[in-house]
Amino acid sequence: MITRLTLSTGVFLLVSGAAQAQAYLCPGFGDVDVRITLIEGTDAAVAEFIAGADNPSGGGDPVTMRSQRGGDGITYAGGDLLLRGTGDIADLTSGDVSVHCTLEGAEATSAPVEQPVETVEETEIVEVPIDDGAGEATPDAAGGANIPAISLGGNLRAGPGTEFADVGGLDEGTEIILQADTGVTFNGYSWWEIILPSGEQAFQWGGVICVPGGGVSGVIEDGELCPSVDAETGVGEATADASGAADIAAISLGGNLRSGPGTAFPDIGGLEEGTAITLLANSGIPFNGYDWWEIELADGQIAFQWGGVICVPAGGVSGVLESCL
């Protein structure tokens, strides 16, 4: 099996076989699963957000983690993630959320046991009517009368939480209407009652919902993650206050290309590690410490790529990796 990994230096590796890398699988981390691969011979690890119960397309770009010295077992930290463990067992923590992880390939001594996800103390438990299994918004729910929004994909539920029945799924970029904030929160976002393009009603977690223009709490608050899309080309435009970057020679360390500045936009291809590109403009839209860039390929094609997989040999450019080492 071939697994794509990334180091903090930004270099993508193709690692083959368990002898070169060990990976911990952490299921049920919010609405995605997380695979953390430890790179043998280095102090680096890579957290990849893969398909989960409520986000079949995975979630976001990889996060590089570094080994933290001292104590027994392993400790890796990167972004807002912290992995601690001994042997085949570890715990992955982000803020008040923690899930259990197991080493992939480890022999099980008993039947698999589903580990609970620890949620924030403020989470409310909503009683479910026995007849249809759908939860109702709490009386003090913030509400959200007919707010146009965009789903970044994932499953729909019959009520406000993963304990409710799966009633379908949405594609990335689907336009929806926020009908009500249920007041039930998970990992900093609310569960929302939404209206689909078909007129059906369902529930979805606000961590995979954004509102063009922002101004709504309980969802992804950066409205620039939902820029307007050209109806003919589907290509998003950089924000008006984008810092710009006229014709800067750069190198892509591999990864997908998008038609606009964010994972909400369609995947339009990919680049191999070491591909020479030209930075045309910084879109002004950040993710995990790096910006989304409008780039030009050698064949003249225009696309967008995340700065966390871009470096500039000459240095001196913010929003990308600091070096190409």
N, C-alpha and C positions, 0 to 999 in steps of 0.2 A: 504494500500500500504506500502511496506517495502522499505526503502531507506538506502543505505549504506553510512555512513559518516565517516570522520576521523578528529581527533583533532590534535593539534600541538604536543601533547605528543605521538602521533602515535597510539592511541587506536582506533580501529574501533568500531562503535556502530551500532546497528540495532534499528532505531527509527521508531516507528509505530504511524501514525496519526498526524494530524496537530497540536494537542495540545502540542506536544513536540518539534516541530521544525517548523520554517517558512522558506520558500525558495523564492528567487527572480530568475526569469528566464530572462536572458539577451540574446536575439537572435541576430545573425549576427555579432558576435565578431570575425572578421577575417573570417575564413572559418569554424568556429564551433559556437555552442551555448554554453552558460555558465549558469549553475545553481548554485547559492550560497545559501547554507543552513545555517541558524543561529541556533546554538544549545542553546536551552532555559536553563537557569541556569548557563551558562558559558559565557566567553567573546570571544568564538571561533566561527568561521564560516568556511565552506568548499566550495571551488570553484571546481566544476566538469565540465570538458570539454566534452560535449555530442555532438551527431550527429548534423551537420549543413548542410548548402546548398552545400558546397564543400568538406565536410569531413564526410561522413555518418558513419564512424567507431568511431567518436569522436576524441579527441586529447590529448594525454599525461596523466600524473598522476595528482591526485587531489592536490590542493594547499591550505594549511591551512592559514586562515586569523585571525587577532585579532582585537577586538574592540578598537578604539582610543577614549579616553575620551575627553569630552569638546564639547560645541556647541549643537545646536538642532539637532534632528533626529539621524540617525545612521551613523557611519563611521567605516569601516573595511579595514585593509590593510594586505597584505601578498604577498611575491614574488614581482612582478612588478604590482600587481593589487590593485586598490583602489575603494571601493564601498562607495558611499555617497547617502543618501536619507532620505525621510520623509514619513511615512505612507506606502502607497501601491506603491510608485514610488521611483526609485533610478537610479543612473548613475554609470556604471562601466567604469573605465579608466585605460589604460595602455599606458604610453608615450603620443603620440599625438592622440591615438584612443580612442573614447568614444562611448558607446551605452547606450540606455535607457533600464531599467529593470522594470518589474512589479512583484508584489507579487503573487505567485501562489495561486489560489483559490479566489482571490479578485473578487468581482462582477463587471462586466463591465457595465458602464453607457452608452456606445455608441459602435458603431461598432469598431472592432480593427483597429488601424492605424499603418501601418508599419513605424517604426522610422528609419531615415537615419543613416548611419554609418559615423562618422567624420574621414576623412583620412588625411594623412600628406599633407601639402601645396604643396609639390613638385610633387604630383601625376599629370600626364599628362592625358588629355582627348583625346582618340584616335577616330577619325572619322570613322564611319562604313559604308562600301558600302551598299547601300539599297538593292542590288540584292541578296546577300547571307548572310548578317549579320555578316560576319567574319571580325575582325579587323586586320590591318596590323601593323607590327613592325614600330616604329618611325624611321626616317632617321638616328638618332644618336644612335640607339640601340647598346648596347655593343656587341651583337652577341654571338654566341657560336657554332661554326661549329662542328656538329656531336660529341658531348660530351656524353659518356655513363653515365647514371644516374639511380637512383632508385626512384620511386614514393612511398610515404608512404600511398597511397590510396586517395580517394576522387573523386570529380566530374571533368569532362572535360568540357571546354567551347568552343564556336565557335569563341571567341575573348578574348583579354586580360583583363578580368574583370567579376565580377559577374552579371553585367548588360547584358552580352551576353548569348545566348541560351545554356542550358545544353545539351551536345551532348553525354553523357555517363559517365562512371566512371571506375576507376581502382582499383584493389585489392591492399592491402598493400604488398610491395615488388616487384611490377611489374617493370621490366627493361624497360627503355625508352631511347631515344636519345634527348638531348637538341639541337634543331636546331637554335634557336635565342632567345636572351633576348630582349623582346619587348620594354624595357625602361619604361614600366608602372609599378609603384611600389605600394605596399600596405603593411603597417605595417612592413617596413624594408626589404621586399622581392619583387623580380620582378615577373611579369607574363611572362611565357616562352611559345614559340611555340615549341612543342615536336612532335616526331615521335614515334608511338606505335609499338609493336612487329608485328602487322598486316600490317605496312606500312602506316596506316592512320595518318593524321596530326590533331592536336588539340592544345588547350592552357590549361596550368595548372599553379596554383600559386606556386612560389618557396618556400613558407613556408611549403609545403608538399613534397619537392624534396630534395634529398641529392646526393652528388657525391662521390663515393668511392675514398679515398685519398685526398679529399678536393681541395682547390685551385681555386674554382669558386665562385664569388660573386653573390648575388641575389638569392641564395638558402641557405639551412641549411649548414653553413660553416664547421661544425665539421665533417671532413671526417670519423672519427672513429665511427660515427653513422651509417655508411654503411660498416661494416667490411665484409671481405670475408666469404662466407658460404660454409661449407663442402657439396659437391654435394650429398653425400649419406645420411647424417644425418640431414642437415639443421641447424646444431649447429654452432654458431659463436665462434671464439676463442678470448680469452682476448688479449688486445694489448701487444706488446712486452715490454713496459715499465710499465706494470701493477704493482702496489705496492705489490700485493700478500697478503695473510692472511692464514697461515697454520692452518687449523682445529680449528677455533674459534667458541665456542659455542654461539649461538644467538637465538633470537626469532623472528618469523615472525608475524606481526600484521594483516596478511591476504592479499588477493589480488592475482592477476594473476601471473603465471609463464611463462617465455619466453624461447625459444630455443636458444636465443643469447642475448647479452647485449643491449637491446633497444626495443622500441615498433615496430620497423620495422621487428622484428622477430616474428614467429608464436606463438600464445597463446597455451601452451601445458598443461594447467590445472590451478588449484588455490589452495591456502592454507587457512585454517581457522585461525582466530585470536588466538594467543598463541601457534602456532605450533613450536616445537623445530626444529632448523635447524643447519647446520654447514657451516660456511663461508669458502670456499675453496680458493677463489682468488678475489681480487678487479680487475675488468676488466679495470679500468682506464678511463671508459667512464662516465662522470657526466651528471646529469640532475637535474635542479632546486635545486642545492646545495647538492645533494646526488649522490653516485656512483651506477652503476649497478654491482651486485655481482654474481659470480658463487657460487652456494650453493649445498649442499648435503642434501637430505631428509632422514627421519628415515629409509625408505625402500631401501636406497642406490641410488635412482634416482638423477641424476645431472640435474640442471636447472639454470636459471638466474632469479634474482629478484632485483627490485629497492630498494636502501638503505633507501629511505624515508619511507618504511614500515618494516624496520628491526631495531632491537635494540639489544645491547649486555649487558646482566646483569652486567658484570664486568666493563663495560665502557672502555674508553681508545682507542676506534677504530674510526677513521675518516671515513667519507663517509656513515655513518648510523646515525640514531637518537641518540642523546647524552645520553638518559636515557630510561629506560623501565617503567617509572612511569605511 
